[in-house]
Amino acid sequence: MTLDFLITSLIVIVSPGTGVLFTLAAGLSRGARASVVATFGCTLGIVPHMAAAVLGLAALLHTSALAFQVLKWLGVAYLLWMAWSTLREGGALRVDDQVDARTDLQVTVHAVLINILNPKLSIFFFAFLPQFVRADEAGPLALMLTLSAVFMALTFVVFTGYGLFAAAVRRQVLARPAVLTWLRRAFAGAFAALGARLALSER
C-alpha cells in the first residue's frame, strides 16, 4: 500500500457527494446515532462497486451502453426523489422530535441505495484500484481486496466525522426554523444537482 493510494482515497472520500450529503442530513435531522447508521449504510453501499471492480464486472457497465444507461437513470430518479422529498419535509432532512423515529434499517437502506444506484462508482473503482496493483504483483486479488477494505475504513471514519459534526450543531439548527428551511432547500438543490450531473454523465 502506498501513500499515493491513501492521499487519493482521502481526496475522493472527503469530496462532497451523495453519501456525504445524506450523512450530514441524518446527523442534522436525527442526531449522532442516525449519522453513524447512515455512515455504515453508505460504506456498505460501496461493497457492490468494489466487488464489481475486483471481479471485473465493472467492464460490463463500461462496455454496455444499455446496462450503464439503465443503472444511471435509476440513480437519477432516486436522487430527484430524494430532492423532492427533502423539499417536502419528508425525506433526508425530515426533522423528528424523537431521534429514533426512523428505524436504523430504514436509514441504512436509504444510504445503501444512494451508493448502489451510481454506476460511476463502479467505473471509478474499475479505473482506480488497478493503478495501485503492479503487473508483477504475486497476489493481485488479495491486494485489491486489502485496498478496498482500507478505502471502506477511511470512508467510515471520514463520514462519521461529518455526521457527528452535523449532530453536534443539531440543536442550534432546530432552534432556528429559518436556518432549517434554507438548509432543506440547499440539500434538495444539492441532490437535484447531483442527479442532473449523473444524467449528463457519459461512460
N, C-alpha and C positions, 0 to 999 in steps of 0.2 A: 504494500500500500504506500502511495506517495503523498507528499504534502500537496502536490498539484490536485490530486483527487479530492482531498479534504477541503481545500480552498474553493475549488469549482463547485463541489457539492453544497457548501455553505452559501455561496452566492446564489445558486439555484433555489435553495430552500428558503432563504431569507426574503427573496424577491416576492412581493405581494402577488397572490394568485387566489384561486377559488378556495383552496384549503385554508390559507391564512385568513381570508375574509370570513369564512364560516366559523373558524375557531375564535376569532375576535368577537363575532356576533354572539356565539354561545357564551363566552365569558361575560359580555356586557348584559345579555338578557337573562341568563340563568345562573351565573356565578361560577366559582372556581371548579367545582366538581364537573359541571357540564362542559367546561372548556377542556378539561383533561380527557373526558369521554370523547369529545369532538376530535381532539388531537389523536387519540387512539384510532378512531374511525378513519381519519384522513391518512394515517400511517398504514392502516390495514388496506385502504384502497389502493395503495401503491403496489401491493403484492401481485395482483394480476399483471400489471405492466412489467414488473421485474421478471415474473415468470415468463412472460411473452418474450422479453429480451433475451433471457438466459436460454430458452428453448428454441429461439429463432422464429417464434410465431409472429413477431412484430413485422417480419418481412412480408407477411400477408397483407397487413394494413398498408405497407409501403408500396406494394406492387398492385394490389387490388383496389381499383377506384371505387367499386361498389361497396366493399367492406368498410373502407375508410369513410365514405360518404354516409353510410347508414349510422355508424357509430358517432360520427361528427354531428349529424343533425339530431340524434337522440340527446347528445350533450348540450347542443344549442337550446333545444326545447326545455331541458331540465333547468338550465341556467336562467332562461327567460321566466320560467315558472317560479324559480327562486326569487327573481327580481320582483315579480308581480305580487307574490305572497308576502314578501318583506314590506313592500309599499303598502299593502293592505293590512298590516299589523298582524299577520297570521303566519309568518314564515320565520326565517333565521333570526330576525331581530324582534320577535314577539316577546314582550316582557311579561313574565308570570310573577305574581306575588309570592308564590311558593316556588323556590328554585328547582324543586324536583317534580314540577307539574308535568313535564315531558319526560318519558322514561329514557333510561340510558340506551335502550335498544333503538328507540326512535332517533335519537341524536346520532348514534353510531351508523345506522342505516343511511341517513341523510349524508353523513360525512363520507362514507364509503362510495355512495353513488356519485358524489361530486367528483371524486378522483377516477373512478372506473369509467365514467362517461366522458373521457377526454382522450381521444386517440393520439393526440400529440405527445402524451406521456409515454406511450409505448414506443413511438418512433424516436422520442428523445433518448430513452434508455437503450434502444437498439443502436443508436449512434454514439451514445455517451459511454457506456460500460466498456465496449471493446477497445476504446482508446487507451485504457489502463491495463490491458492484458497483452503481454508480449506474445509475438508469434511463436516463440520457442518456449512458452510457459509450460511447465511439466503438468500442472493440473489446472487448466483454464476454467473448467466448470466450478471447481472449488473456490477459485479466486473470485470469479464473478458473483458467486453466492455470498462470499465474505464481503465484497464491496457493496453488494445490495443490502446486506444486513447493517453495515456501517451507515449507509445512506438513510436507511429507515430509522436507525437510532438517532442520527442527527436531526432528522425530521421531527421525531417525537420530542426531543429536547427543545428545539427552536420553537415549535408550535406551542409547546407547554408554556414557554416564556411569554409568547404573545397572548395566550389565553389567560394566564394568571395576571398579567398586567391589566388586561381588559376587565377581569373580575375585580381587581383592586380598586378600579375607578367606577365600578358599577353604581354604587350608592350616590356618588356625585352626579352621575348622568341621570339616574332616576329622579333625583331632586330637581332637575331642570327639564321639564317637559319639552321646551322649545329645542334644547340640545338633542334630546332623543328623537324628535321629529326630523331634524336635519340629518342626524346620523342614519335614521331609517331611509331617508331619501338618498343619502350618499351610498349606503350599502346596496340599495336597489339599483342605483345607477351603475355601481361597480359590477354587480352581477350581470346587468344588461350589457355593459361594455365588454366584459369577458365573453359573453355569449356571441356578441357581434364579431369580436376578434376571431373566435373559433369558427364562426360561419364563413368568414372571409379567408380563412387559412387554407393553404394548399398542402399537399403531401410533400 
